[in-house]
Amino acid sequence: MSPPTSGKSKESGTARILGSGASGVAELLVFHPVDTVAKRLMSNKAKVSFSALSPIIFRDYATASLPKKLLSLFPGLGYAAGYKVSQRIYKFGGQPWFNEIITRNYKDEFSRVFGERKGKMMMQATAGSLTGIGEVVLLPLDALKIKRQVNPEAFRGRGVLRIFMEEGTTLYRGWGWTMARNAPGSFALFGASAVTKEYALGVTDYSKATWTQNFIASIAGAVASITIAAPLDTVKTRIQNANFEHKVPGLTVVRDLIRNEGPSAFFKGLTPKILVVGPKLVFSYTLAQSLIPFFGKYV
């Protein structure tokens, strides 16, 4: 979500939380199954063929009826809800907040180095990168969601509170790879979106972009972000989906992946993600952009 560049917020913090939170809930219900498919493809270490797709995607429900197959794509929905809603609140509300701080304190420096027009876009991208790095605080919820999607045996009937108490800091496994993925990914997301609005669409005040302009800019930003972050995302996913007691160093994952599957394996699951980028961002971004001003009228 692109904030005004004046450094002054046009929406209250409460409006941002309500609008972005509602967007996260709606996005989760629609796109959680696609995310499950992508995670299972990324976690699959064997060569993928058309005949093997069903067992990889649906696991034990590969031969079940269609309704049961579809329901099998909603594992870990509770963890996913906690993560997705928190993530959207943080991302949609946090990036504008970081951008306001940068604009208020460092606008002259950015303008001097990059020029006024490019400096504005760089501030958007930098704010996005800082937001992505800080997103590591949500890593435990992300880890639980991924394990539920691809390795439910790791839970062995334990509840979320018991897991937090027993596993502790192991839920932050892969935090360095997560930050390494999020920094360039979020930079590309908000940066490419800003570049598209500025150069392709001629929008100078990003907060006044139309629905169609937000749609186009969001697609450009998300495709750039997902593609750039894909290799590190694959490494992070494999670190997180291991059993709790099985600590796998990131460099070991990288070495084994290159040796056994080849460099192209870094981009496993990229196609499903790219295919869902358009409708997912149109849905979540537009809904957030509409609901935040709506709630801003009342709070």
NORQUITA-V163532 format. One record per run of one state. SS is the DSSP state (H for helix, E for strand, C for the rest). FROM is the first residue (numbers start at 1). LEN is the number of residues. If there is no record, write none. Layout:
BEGIN
SS:FROM:LEN + SS:FROM:LEN
END
This chain:
BEGIN
C:1:12 + H:13:31 + C:44:6 + H:50:12 + C:62:4 + H:66:9 + C:75:2 + H:77:38 + C:115:1 + H:116:35 + C:151:1 + H:152:3 + C:155:5 + H:160:13 + C:173:2 + H:175:26 + C:201:5 + H:206:3 + C:209:2 + H:211:30 + C:241:9 + H:250:12 + C:262:1 + H:263:5 + C:268:2 + H:270:27 + C:297:3
END
